[in-house]
Amino acid sequence: MIEVEALTKRYGSTTAVDGLTFTARPGTVTGFLGPNGAGKSTTMRVVVGLERATSGTSRVDGRRYADLPAPLHAVGVMLDARSAHPGRTAYKHLLSLAQTHGIGRARVREVLGQTGLEAVARRRAGTFSLGMGQRLGIAGALLGDPRTLVLDEPVNGLDPDGVLWVRRLVRELAAEGRTVLLSSHLMHELALCADRVVVIGRGRLLADASVQEVVDRSERAGTVRVRTTDPERLARELLAAGAEVTPQEGGALHVRGATVDDVGTAAQRCGAAVLELAAEQVSLEDAYLQLTADAVEYRAAGASGGAR
């Protein structure tokens, strides 16, 4: 379990993390989201002892990272897939990590196989593609068979097969009762593998809920789109029934406070021919962009959503 409580990290006059509180629980894949500069990497670095908090606490299984007697066995970390020395082979890189914790060569070979790197185990890390480097980073995180994993952008650079492999891996790890904290900018992928999401912006908590709860809180959730030959007549009918109606281009209406059946019945009552009628489909990406709209550090002219 990862517990972050009232965590603040300042660099001079800049506040990177501002009173952040959340918990990543065992048996759960927790997605960690936020625009560039939101404080995600800083938070993860504090959790794994690479930064010291200005105030507040972060604990892994009830202990500060610095107090863990055997960190590799407690928490597996991948924050930078290119951290391996480029002159070392994949095998030697993992073996050097293993020897710090008395982990045997058999386990090194096991994680090489688990991450699909057996065939390139004797190649130098500096020759690896980005995707292979990601697999090596994940192998290092799995080396100590930890109960908690912290993975920063683990699917970055992976091909579709690799992305599917990571998705299955994190779900299997959570099913074994492990805690997985996973940072990613790929909203579609997180929607498929995460149980909960923690969204931050400008170092502050914006949301901490299940994926479905975050989606359901979106302004577009519960909206019905209808296109008709007589939008004004249908709008009057719906307004009279207590619905909220927003006109759109092409004779379409966005309707809140009414179901698809309600809108269809209203159209039939007032004699407006329906050309299109459906509930709006809201994605995690839609909800995320809405949540972080005011927390984007750099926005291109004319952009309406958050940074990717």
N, C-alpha and C positions, 0 to 999 in steps of 0.2 A: 504494500500500500504506500502511496505517496500522499503526504499531507503538507499542503502549503497554507500557511496562516499569516495574514496581515503582512505579507512579504513586500518589502520596499528595497529597491536598489537604485542608488544615485551615483552618477559619475560627475563630480563637480556640481554644476548648477542644473544638470540634466537628470531628470527622473525617468529611468528606463522601466521600472516596475513600481507600481503605486498602490500599496495596501492590498495586494492580491491574495485571495483565499479560495482554495478549491481542494478537492480530494479525488485522487484516482484510485479506484477500489479493485481488490482482487476479483478475478473472473470477468473483468470488464476491459474492453478496448476503449480508451478515452482519447478522442481526437482533440488536438490542441491547435486552435486556429487564431489567426489575426493577421492584419496587413503587415507588410515589411515595416520594421521599426516599432512593432507593437510591444515587444518585450518577451517574445516567446523564447528565443535563444538564450537571453539573459536568465530567464526563469529556469530553464533546463540546466544551464551551467551552474546556477546556485544550488539546485537540487542535488547535482552530482559533485559538488565540492570544488568546482573550478572557479567560482566567484564567491565572495563573502557578502552576505546580505547586509545592507545598511541597517535594517531593522526587520523584525518578524522572524519566522522560522520556516524551515522545510525539513521534513523527516521522511526516511524510507523505513518502513516497518518499525516505526516508533523511535528511530535513532537518526541523529545527524549523520550525513554521509561520512564525515571525518571520524565518527565513532564506530563505524562498522568494522568488525575485526577482519573480515575477508570480503572486501567490496565486490569483487567479481562474482562471488557466489550469491550476493544479495541483490545486486542490480547490474544488469547489462546495459551498456551505453553505446549509442552510435550517434555522435553529434557531427562528425566530419569524416566522410567516407575516404577522404584523401589523407588521413592522418598516418597511414602506414608509411614507413620509410621506403622510398622508391627503389632503393637498392636491395631490399630484402625480398625473398620469395614469399608467397602467401603462407607456405608452411612455416618458414622461419619466423615470420611476423607473429603468427598465432602461437607458435611454440614459445617465443620470448614472453608473450603475455601469460601463457599457461604456467611457466616456470616461476612467476612471481607469486603464484598461489598453490604451488605443488600439484598442479593439474597434469595428468599423464599424457603421453603422446597419443594414446588410443582416443582420448577425447578430442584432440586436435584433428585427427583423421576423421572422427565422427562428424564434427561440425563442417569440415570441408565437404564431406559427402552430403550433409544436410542442406548446404547452400549451393550445391552444384559446382563446386570448385575443384573437385578431385583431379580432373584432367589438366588443370593449370596450376596445381599446387607448387610446382617447382619453378614457375615463372616469376619474374620480379614484379613487384606491385606497381612500379613505375611504368610498366608496359600495359597495364590493365586499362580497359575502357571504363567509362564512368559507371556503366551498369555492373561490370565485374568488381569495381572498387566498392560499390554499394553492397554487393554480396559478401565481400571480404569484411566490410564493417559490421554487417549483421552477424557473420560468423564469430567475430570478436565479441559481440554483445551476448551471444549464446554460449560462449566458451565455458563459463562457470555454472551453467544450468541454473540461472538466477530465477528468483520468484518475481522479480520486477524488471521491466525493460523500459528504457527511455530511447526512443528512436526519432531522429530528426530527418524528415524527408526521405524515408527509406526507399521509396519507389522512384526517386529522381534518377533519370537516365536508364531505367529498366525498360526492356521491350514488353509487349503485351503479356507474353508468357511469364516474364519475371514479375510483373505487376500482379498477375493472378496468383503467383507463388507467394508473394508477400501477404496478400489478402488472406490466403488460406493459412499461412503460418501464424499470423497474429490472432486469427480466430481460434486456431488450435491451441495456442499458448494460453489464451483467455479461458478456453474450455477446460484446461488443466488447472484452473484456479490462479493463474498468474495475473499480475497487474501489467497492463501495457499502456504507456503514454506515447502517443503517436502524433507527431507534427507533420502536416502536409498542406500544400496548396491545391491539391487535386480533390475538389469537393465531391465529385461523383464517386471517387474511390473511397473517401471517408464515409460517405453515405452508405456504402456497401459493407464496410468492415467495422465501423465504430458503433458502440452502444450509446455512448454519451459524447457530448462535445463541450469543451470549455473554450469560449471565444473571448479574446481580449483585444483592446484597442487603446493605444497610448498608455500602456502599462496597467490599465484597469479592467476589471472583469465586466464583460458585457452580457454573457450568458453562461450558464452551467446547467445543462439539462440533457435529456435524451434527444437523439436526432429528431425524432418525430415531434417532440415538444417544441423544439426550436423552429421547425418548419411550420407547425400549427400557429405559432405566435406571429408569423409573417403577416404583413398587412394584406397580402394577396390571398392568404389562406381563407377559405370559406367564400371566395368570390365566384360568381357565375358569369360567364360570358355568353351573351346572346346577340345574334345579328338578325335583324328583321327588316321588312319592307317599310315599316312605320315606327321608327324608334321613338318619336315624340309621343305617339298614342300609348305605346307600351310603357314608356317611362312614367307617364301620368298614372297609369294603372298600378304600376309597382310602387310608386311614391304614396299613392292613396292607401296601399296595403301596409305601409310602414317600412318599406325597403329603402336602402340607399342606392342611388343610381348615378353612375358617372358615364356620360356620353364618350364614345370613342370614334375613331375614323371609320368610314365605310358602313354607317348605319348600325354599328355595334354598341352595346351597353355593357358596362361592368356593374354587377349587382351584388350588394352585400345585404345580409339579413333575410335572404330567401334561398330556398333550395332550387335545384334544377326543376323539380316537379312544380314548385310554386310559380316559377317564371313561365314554364310551359302552360300552366293553367291560366295565368294572367293574360298571356298572349291569346289564348283561345277565347277568353271572356271578351277581350276588346277587339277581336277580329284582326290582329296583327300577324301576318304570315311569318313564320320562323324559318330562317335560312341556316342558322347555326345555333346550337345550344349545348353548352358543356360546362362542367365545373373546371375552374382554373387549376392547372397542375403546378404546384409550388415545389421547387427543389431546395436542397440544402444550400446550394450556391445562391439562389435567390434570397433566402433568408439571411445568409451570411453577408451578402452585399448590402442588404438593408440595415443590418445591425452595425456594420462597420463604416457606413457612409460618411460619418463625421470623424472617423478615426484614421483616415488614409493620410499618410505623411506627404506623398507626392501624387498629385492628380493631374493627368493630362488635360489640356483644354478640351472642353466639351464632353469629358467622361462623366458618366452617370453612376458608375459602380465603384467598388473598392479595388485596391491594387491587387494584382495577382502576384 
